[in-house]
Amino acid sequence: MHGDLHIVLAPEVVGHIGSFPVTNTLVTAWVVMAALIAFAVLATRRLALVPSGKGQVFIETLVGGVLSYMEETLGDRRLALRFFPLITTIFLFVLFANWLGLFPGVGSIGIHHGEHELVPLFHPVSTDLNVTLALAIIAFLAIEFAGIAVLGFLKYGGKFVNLSSPLNFFIGIIELFSELARLISFSFRLFGNMFAGKVLILVAIAFVPVILPVPLMLFEAFVGFIQAAIFALLTLFFIKIAVAEAEH
């Protein structure tokens, strides 16, 4: 704490719904979800079979480009259509969450507990390890589901439990541990980058409040986009690896 500098690693409880604690991260996540729903409604409310406006043409071009890229990566249009909603939702949620964390009021608008303690009402979502871990678990389950759905349970499990030779058995164990390690790499990569950016901006605001924070916030907005893209693309690439048959 230095003047107005307030850096907190964990989210803080701002209230309760019955006995359920509501943290400022959860409040921010609700705002992100509401923004995504509003964006989806506004973007699709005037859709026509033949596009009549530039907005629909832009959205269709963007969606078509992403879908084509996924089809090229996975090598199967049916798989691309199946996982397109998941990949795009992960990207948009992480992107909106990262950008919302840069808005004025996040970390400064809050509820007073006691005389001097201010509990912020909003907390950047990606700087909460609980959220990044939850996203990592969703991506992990989607990857495993894709492998089992495409290859079958026995063939997919054969990637990790292979008794044909001691070497293949050892390689399978390594593959199994690498699958579990994705939970850590997924969650800590996003958390570490966004938390470091948050701390850097807060320190800049505290010590050089006029000039330095602006370029840093622009850079952090770019980093937020890159991190959202990386999270979504890694999920896509790991799905590609999961549905590929093991080579002996």
C-alpha positions in Angstrom: 0.0 0.0 0.0 1.4 3.4 -1.0 -1.0 6.3 -0.9 -3.8 5.2 -3.2 -1.9 2.1 -4.4 -3.9 -0.9 -3.6 -2.7 -4.3 -4.8 -4.6 -7.4 -3.7 -3.8 -10.9 -5.0 -7.0 -12.6 -4.0 -10.6 -11.4 -4.7 -12.5 -9.8 -1.9 -16.0 -10.5 -0.7 -18.4 -7.6 -1.3 -21.6 -9.3 -0.1 -23.5 -12.5 0.3 -26.5 -14.2 -1.4 -27.7 -16.3 1.6 -24.6 -18.0 2.8 -22.9 -17.8 -0.7 -20.1 -15.2 -0.7 -20.1 -12.8 -3.7 -16.6 -11.7 -4.6 -15.7 -8.6 -6.6 -14.3 -11.0 -9.3 -17.7 -12.7 -9.5 -19.4 -9.3 -9.9 -17.0 -8.4 -12.7 -17.6 -11.7 -14.4 -21.4 -11.0 -14.3 -20.7 -7.6 -16.0 -18.6 -9.3 -18.7 -21.3 -11.9 -19.3 -24.0 -9.2 -19.5 -21.8 -7.2 -22.0 -21.3 -10.4 -24.1 -25.0 -11.1 -24.2 -25.8 -7.4 -25.1 -23.1 -7.6 -27.8 -24.6 -10.8 -29.2 -28.1 -9.4 -29.2 -27.1 -6.1 -30.9 -24.9 -7.9 -33.5 -27.7 -10.4 -34.5 -30.9 -8.5 -34.1 -31.1 -7.4 -37.8 -29.7 -10.4 -39.5 -30.9 -11.0 -43.1 -30.5 -13.9 -45.5 -28.9 -11.4 -47.9 -26.7 -8.9 -45.9 -28.0 -5.3 -46.3 -25.5 -3.5 -44.1 -21.7 -3.4 -43.6 -22.1 -4.6 -40.0 -23.5 -8.0 -41.0 -21.0 -8.4 -43.8 -18.2 -7.7 -41.4 -19.5 -10.2 -38.8 -20.1 -12.9 -41.4 -16.6 -12.3 -42.8 -15.1 -12.5 -39.4 -17.0 -15.6 -38.4 -16.4 -17.3 -41.7 -12.7 -16.6 -41.4 -12.4 -18.1 -37.9 -14.5 -21.1 -38.9 -12.3 -21.7 -42.0 -9.2 -21.4 -39.9 -10.5 -24.0 -37.4 -11.6 -26.3 -40.3 -8.1 -26.1 -41.8 -6.5 -26.7 -38.4 -8.7 -29.6 -37.4 -9.0 -31.0 -40.9 -12.8 -31.7 -40.4 -15.6 -29.2 -40.9 -17.9 -31.1 -38.6 -15.4 -30.9 -35.7 -14.8 -27.2 -36.5 -18.6 -26.5 -36.3 -18.8 -28.5 -33.0 -16.0 -26.6 -31.2 -16.5 -23.2 -32.8 -18.9 -22.0 -30.1 -16.5 -23.1 -27.3 -13.3 -21.6 -28.9 -15.0 -18.2 -29.7 -16.7 -18.0 -26.3 -13.4 -18.5 -24.5 -11.7 -15.9 -26.7 -14.5 -13.3 -26.3 -14.9 -13.9 -22.5 -11.2 -13.6 -21.8 -10.9 -10.5 -24.2 -13.9 -8.7 -22.7 -12.7 -9.5 -19.1 -9.1 -8.3 -19.9 -10.3 -5.0 -21.4 -12.9 -4.4 -18.7 -10.2 -4.6 -16.1 -8.7 -1.4 -17.7 -11.9 0.7 -17.4 -12.0 3.6 -14.9 -13.6 2.5 -11.6 -12.2 -1.0 -11.6 -10.4 -1.2 -8.3 -11.4 2.3 -7.2 -15.2 2.1 -6.9 -16.1 0.0 -3.9 -17.9 -0.5 -0.6 -16.5 0.9 2.7 -16.0 -1.7 5.4 -15.2 0.2 8.6 -13.8 3.7 8.6 -10.9 3.4 6.2 -11.1 0.1 4.4 -12.5 0.2 0.9 -13.4 -3.1 -0.8 -13.4 -2.6 -4.6 -16.7 -3.6 -6.2 -14.9 -4.8 -9.3 -11.7 -6.9 -9.6 -10.0 -7.8 -13.0 -11.3 -11.3 -13.8 -8.1 -12.7 -15.3 -6.1 -11.6 -12.2 -8.1 -14.1 -10.1 -6.4 -17.6 -10.2 -9.8 -19.2 -9.5 -11.2 -17.9 -12.8 -8.2 -18.8 -14.9 -8.2 -22.3 -13.3 -11.9 -22.7 -14.1 -11.3 -21.7 -17.7 -8.3 -24.2 -17.8 -10.6 -27.0 -16.5 -13.2 -26.2 -19.2 -10.6 -26.3 -21.9 -9.0 -29.5 -20.5 -12.4 -31.3 -20.4 -13.2 -30.1 -23.9 -9.8 -31.5 -25.2 -10.4 -34.8 -23.5 -14.0 -35.0 -24.7 -12.8 -34.3 -28.3 -10.2 -37.1 -28.1 -12.6 -39.7 -26.8 -15.5 -38.6 -29.1 -13.3 -38.9 -32.2 -11.0 -41.8 -31.4 -13.1 -43.8 -28.9 -12.3 -44.3 -25.2 -9.9 -47.3 -25.7 -7.9 -45.8 -28.6 -7.6 -42.5 -26.9 -6.7 -44.1 -23.6 -4.0 -46.1 -25.5 -2.1 -42.9 -26.0 -1.4 -42.9 -22.2 -1.5 -46.6 -21.3 0.6 -48.5 -23.8 1.9 -51.9 -22.8 3.4 -52.9 -26.1 6.9 -52.2 -24.8 8.6 -50.5 -21.8 9.5 -47.5 -24.0 6.0 -47.0 -25.2 4.7 -47.4 -21.6 7.2 -44.7 -20.4 6.2 -42.4 -23.3 2.5 -42.9 -22.4 3.1 -41.9 -18.8 4.9 -38.7 -19.9 2.0 -37.9 -22.2 -0.4 -38.4 -19.3 1.6 -36.0 -17.1 1.8 -33.5 -19.9 -2.0 -33.6 -20.2 -2.4 -32.8 -16.5 0.3 -30.1 -16.7 -1.9 -28.2 -19.2 -4.2 -27.2 -16.3 -1.3 -25.4 -14.6 0.2 -23.9 -17.8 -3.2 -22.7 -19.1 -4.2 -21.0 -15.8 -0.9 -19.6 -14.7 0.0 -18.2 -18.1 -3.1 -16.0 -18.3 -3.1 -15.2 -14.6 0.6 -14.3 -14.5 0.6 -12.0 -17.5 -2.6 -10.1 -16.6 -1.7 -9.8 -12.9 1.8 -8.4 -13.8 0.2 -5.9 -16.1 -2.3 -4.8 -13.4 0.5 -4.3 -10.9 2.6 -2.3 -13.5 -0.3 0.0 -14.3 -1.1 0.6 -10.6 2.5 1.4 -9.8 2.7 3.8 -12.8 -0.5 5.5 -11.7 0.7 5.9 -8.1 4.1 7.4 -9.0 3.7 9.0 -12.5 0.0 9.6 -12.7 -0.2 11.9 -15.7 1.9 10.6 -18.6 3.1 7.1 -18.1 -0.1 5.1 -17.5 -1.6 6.0 -20.9 0.9 4.1 -23.1 1.0 1.3 -20.5 -2.8 0.9 -20.7 -2.7 0.8 -24.5 0.0 -1.8 -24.3 -2.0 -3.8 -21.7 -5.1 -3.7 -24.0 -2.9 -5.3 -26.7 -1.6 -7.9 -24.2 -5.2 -8.6 -23.2 -6.1 -9.4 -26.8 -3.0 -11.5 -27.3 -3.6 -13.5 -24.1 -7.2 -14.2 -25.2 -6.1 -15.3 -28.6 -3.4 -17.5 -27.1 -5.8 -19.2 -24.7 -8.3 -19.9 -27.5 -5.6 -21.0 -30.0 -3.9 -23.4 -27.5 -7.3 -25.0 -26.8 -7.8 -25.4 -30.5 -4.3 -26.9 -31.1 -4.6 -29.3 -28.2 -7.9 -30.5 -29.5 -6.1 -31.1 -32.8 -3.5 -33.2 -31.0 -6.2 -35.0 -29.0 -8.1 -36.2 -32.1 -4.9 -37.3 -34.0 -4.2 -41.0 -33.8 -1.1 -42.0 -31.9 1.9 -42.9 -34.1 3.9 -45.9 -33.1 
